[in-house]
Amino acid sequence: MILRWDPKSRGHGLVDNRPKCFTFLDTILNMKMIHILNVATNSELQVLSYPITEQTLMIEIQQMIEKETRIPIVEQDILLASGASPDPNKIATQCWNSPGDEDWVVFLFKKGEVIEPVSKRLYKPFSPRVQDIVKEPTIILTYQEMKKAWGEAVYYCSQQLLDYKRLILSQRASMLSLLRTNSEFVKLKNIMINEWEQLLSKKNYFKESLAFDIDQYKCYMSNGGHASTDMYHSWLQSGDDIDNILSLKEKVDRLDQQAAALQTKIMELNKSPFSKITKNEKLEECERKSRELYQELRQAGKGKKILDMMIMLQ
């Protein structure tokens, strides 16, 4: 469009005395994109990218995710880097930040699915050129062929490091989400305990009041008062009925014990050294070394030297 030979068609015509191509460029540069890392699969990581406007709803993004990944909306667990979940009833810009660091990526999990550890995930396959030099490290290649193969090897190492960093970010978001959920759970548990204690206090007060009323009724009857058998039996039945709430005590105690056990597990998980991992020195060293070797290859090519293929494979 911009490089067309014909001066009249170059730039795709004019709009308000301005080449239309610049209007297209403005549209592209001003377009907002949200990127969602799909970790809900035990194969290689997948980045889902969708353009959004100020009117795009989050539910529309979820519908597109369902269409592309076949994960139903009700099973989608979308997390921001902070561990919070976006509101499905609000616009999708809540998942967007200015492009820059990887921290702005949104993460997609599948509810109820157990994610395989990194060691069991399917890694990205080698490109054909890299496969060739791995299978036959002693193969003789021309400088240009070797340069292409080593360049693809450097790219592969960079992608592995990038995937690792993304997995670390997803694990961090998942942990923050767990802590958020745990905080809400603790609040609900405390509310349950508090309401149970209030209920027990009201029950004891009711029983004491009922016992007092029955004593007064018996005293009234002994002094020749008018008897009301139905009322008396109704009081006794009420006393028996309210004692039934004591059956809830076993459930409350069991839930309290389970909550305490869960707190212990969450604290252990949060204190685990694996939850504090932020980088992989071996991967970083491998990626750095591959770049250095590629630069050495380029320098050797200028001097018509040939480097040993094995140093890249090591």
C-alpha positions in Angstrom: 0.0 0.0 0.0 2.7 2.4 1.0 5.3 1.1 -1.5 3.2 0.9 -4.6 5.0 2.1 -7.7 2.0 4.1 -9.0 2.1 7.6 -7.3 -1.7 7.9 -7.5 -2.4 4.5 -5.8 0.5 4.8 -3.4 -0.9 5.3 0.2 -4.3 3.9 -1.0 -5.6 7.3 -1.9 -6.4 10.4 0.2 -8.8 11.1 3.0 -9.1 14.7 4.1 -5.9 15.5 2.1 -4.0 12.7 4.0 -2.9 9.3 2.7 -5.4 6.6 3.8 -2.5 4.4 4.8 -1.8 6.7 7.8 -5.4 6.3 8.9 -4.9 2.6 8.9 -1.6 2.9 10.8 -3.3 5.1 13.4 -6.1 2.5 13.8 -3.6 -0.3 14.2 -1.4 1.6 16.7 -4.4 2.8 18.8 -5.9 -0.7 18.9 -6.0 -2.3 22.3 -5.2 -5.9 22.6 -5.5 -8.2 25.6 -3.3 -11.3 25.8 -4.4 -14.3 27.8 -2.0 -17.1 28.6 -3.8 -20.5 28.3 -2.3 -22.7 31.0 -5.5 -24.9 31.1 -3.8 -27.4 28.8 -1.0 -29.9 29.5 0.5 -29.3 26.1 2.6 -26.3 25.1 1.5 -22.9 26.3 -0.8 -20.9 24.2 -1.2 -17.1 24.1 -4.7 -15.9 23.1 -4.9 -12.4 21.8 -8.1 -10.4 21.2 -8.7 -6.8 20.0 -11.0 -4.8 22.3 -12.8 -1.5 22.3 -14.2 0.6 25.2 -17.5 -1.2 24.6 -16.3 -4.8 24.5 -17.7 -6.8 27.5 -15.8 -9.4 29.4 -18.5 -12.0 28.6 -17.8 -11.4 24.9 -14.1 -12.3 25.5 -15.2 -15.4 27.3 -17.3 -16.4 24.4 -14.3 -16.0 22.1 -12.2 -18.1 24.5 -14.8 -20.8 24.5 -14.9 -20.9 20.7 -11.1 -21.1 20.4 -10.3 -23.4 23.3 -13.6 -25.3 23.7 -13.5 -24.5 27.4 -17.1 -23.6 28.5 -17.6 -20.2 30.1 -18.7 -21.8 33.4 -15.4 -23.7 33.5 -13.1 -20.8 32.7 -11.1 -19.5 35.6 -9.5 -16.2 34.4 -7.0 -14.5 36.7 -5.2 -11.2 36.5 -1.6 -11.0 37.6 -2.8 -9.7 41.0 -4.7 -13.0 41.5 -8.1 -11.2 41.2 -10.7 -12.4 38.8 -12.2 -9.9 36.2 -15.9 -9.1 36.6 -17.7 -10.8 33.7 -20.4 -8.1 33.8 -17.9 -5.2 33.1 -16.0 -4.1 30.1 -12.9 -6.1 29.0 -10.5 -3.1 29.5 -10.1 -4.4 33.1 -7.8 -7.0 31.5 -5.7 -4.5 29.6 -2.6 -2.5 30.5 -0.1 -0.6 28.4 2.1 -3.0 26.5 5.4 -3.6 28.2 6.4 -6.2 30.7 5.0 -9.7 30.9 3.2 -8.9 34.1 0.2 -7.6 32.2 -0.6 -11.1 30.8 -4.0 -12.6 31.9 -4.1 -16.2 32.8 -6.7 -18.8 31.8 -7.2 -21.9 34.0 -9.9 -24.6 33.8 -11.9 -25.1 37.0 -11.4 -28.4 38.6 -8.6 -29.5 36.3 -5.3 -30.7 37.7 -2.4 -29.0 35.8 0.5 -31.3 35.1 3.9 -30.3 36.5 6.3 -28.5 34.2 8.4 -31.7 33.8 5.4 -33.6 32.3 4.3 -30.9 29.9 4.8 -31.2 26.2 7.6 -28.9 25.1 7.7 -27.0 21.9 9.1 -29.2 19.1 12.4 -28.3 17.5 12.3 -26.7 14.0 13.4 -29.0 11.2 16.9 -27.4 11.0 17.4 -27.8 14.7 16.2 -31.4 14.6 18.7 -32.1 11.9 21.7 -30.8 13.9 20.5 -32.6 17.0 20.1 -35.9 15.3 23.3 -35.6 13.3 25.7 -33.3 15.2 28.6 -34.1 12.9 26.7 -33.1 9.7 28.6 -30.7 7.5 26.7 -27.5 6.8 27.6 -24.4 4.8 28.0 -21.2 6.7 24.6 -19.9 5.7 22.9 -23.1 6.6 24.7 -23.2 10.0 23.8 -19.6 10.6 20.1 -20.3 10.0 20.1 -23.5 12.2 21.9 -21.7 15.1 19.6 -18.8 14.8 16.6 -21.1 15.2 18.3 -22.8 18.1 18.7 -19.4 19.8 15.1 -18.6 19.2 14.1 -22.0 20.7 16.1 -21.3 23.9 14.6 -17.8 24.2 11.1 -19.3 23.8 11.7 -21.9 26.5 12.9 -19.2 28.9 9.9 -17.1 28.1 7.5 -20.0 28.7 9.2 -20.7 32.0 8.8 -17.0 33.1 5.1 -17.1 32.0 4.5 -20.3 34.0 6.1 -18.6 37.1 3.8 -15.6 36.6 0.8 -17.9 36.3 1.8 -19.8 39.4 2.1 -16.6 41.3 -1.3 -15.4 40.1 -2.8 -18.7 41.1 -1.2 -18.5 44.6 -2.4 -14.9 45.0 -5.9 -16.0 44.0 -5.7 -18.9 46.5 -4.8 -16.4 49.3 -7.6 -14.1 48.3 -10.1 -17.0 48.4 -8.7 -18.2 51.7 -9.1 -14.7 53.1 -12.8 -14.8 52.2 -13.1 -18.3 53.5 -11.7 -17.3 56.8 -14.2 -14.4 57.1 -17.1 -16.8 56.3 -15.8 -19.3 58.9 -15.5 -16.7 61.5 -19.0 -15.5 60.7 -20.3 -19.1 61.0 -18.6 -19.5 64.5 -19.9 -16.2 65.7 -23.5 -16.9 64.5 -23.3 -20.4 66.1 -22.3 -18.9 69.4 -25.1 -16.3 69.2 -27.6 -19.1 68.3 -26.3 -21.2 71.3 -26.6 -18.2 73.6 -30.2 -17.5 72.4 -31.1 -21.2 72.8 -29.8 -21.2 76.4 -31.7 -18.0 77.2 -34.9 -19.5 75.7 -34.5 -22.7 77.8 -34.0 -20.7 81.0 -37.0 -18.6 80.2 -39.1 -21.6 79.3 -38.1 -23.4 82.6 -39.1 -20.3 84.5 -42.5 -20.1 82.7 -43.1 -23.8 83.4 -42.3 -23.4 87.1 -44.6 -20.4 87.3 -47.3 -22.4 85.5 -47.0 -25.3 88.0 -47.2 -22.8 90.9 -50.2 -21.3 89.3 -51.9 -24.7 89.0 -51.1 -25.6 92.6 -53.0 -22.5 93.7 -56.1 -23.6 91.8 -55.5 -21.8 88.6 -57.1 -22.7 85.3 -55.3 -25.5 83.5 -54.2 -25.3 79.8 -53.0 -28.8 78.8 -52.4 -27.8 75.2 -50.2 -24.8 76.1 -48.3 -26.9 78.6 -47.5 -29.6 76.1 -46.7 -27.0 73.5 -44.0 -25.5 75.8 -42.5 -28.9 76.5 -42.4 -29.6 72.7 -40.7 -26.3 72.1 -38.1 -27.2 74.6 -37.4 -30.5 72.9 -37.4 -28.9 69.4 -34.9 -26.2 70.3 -32.5 -28.9 71.6 -32.3 -30.2 68.1 -30.0 -27.4 67.1 -27.3 -29.1 69.1 -27.0 -31.5 66.2 -25.5 -28.6 64.3 -22.6 -28.4 66.8 -21.0 -31.6 65.3 -21.1 -30.0 61.8 -19.8 -26.7 63.1 -16.9 -28.4 64.9 -16.1 -30.6 61.9 -16.0 -27.6 59.5 -13.8 -25.7 62.0 -11.4 -28.6 62.1 -11.3 -28.9 58.3 -10.8 -25.1 58.0 -7.8 -25.3 60.4 -6.3 -28.2 58.4 -6.8 -26.2 55.2 -5.1 -23.2 56.8 -2.1 -25.4 57.6 -1.8 -26.7 54.1 -2.1 -23.2 52.6 0.6 -21.9 54.9 2.9 -24.8 54.0 2.3 -24.2 50.3 3.0 -20.5 50.7 6.2 -21.1 52.6 7.3 -23.8 50.1 10.6 -22.8 48.3 8.9 -23.6 45.0 6.4 -20.7 45.6 9.3 -18.3 45.9 11.0 -19.3 42.6 11.4 -16.3 40.3 14.0 -17.5 37.8 15.8 -20.5 36.4 19.5 -19.9 36.3 20.2 -22.9 34.1 17.7 -21.8 31.5 19.0 -18.2 31.6 22.5 -19.4 31.2 21.6 -21.6 28.3 19.8 -18.8 26.6 22.7 -16.4 27.2 25.3 -18.9 26.0 23.3 -19.6 22.8 23.3 -15.9 22.0 27.0 -15.6 22.6 27.7 -18.7 20.4 25.6 -17.3 17.6 27.5 -14.0 17.7 30.8 -16.0 17.6 29.5 -17.8 14.6 28.7 -14.5 12.8 32.2 -13.2 13.6 33.8 -16.5 12.5 31.8 -16.2 9.2 33.4 -12.9 8.4 36.8 -14.5 8.8 35.8 -17.5 6.8 36.2 -19.8 9.9 33.9 -22.7 10.7 32.9 -23.4 14.3 32.3 -26.9 15.7 28.6 -27.8 15.7 28.9 -29.6 19.0 29.5 -26.4 21.1 26.0 -25.3 20.3 24.4 -28.6 21.2 26.2 -28.8 24.5 
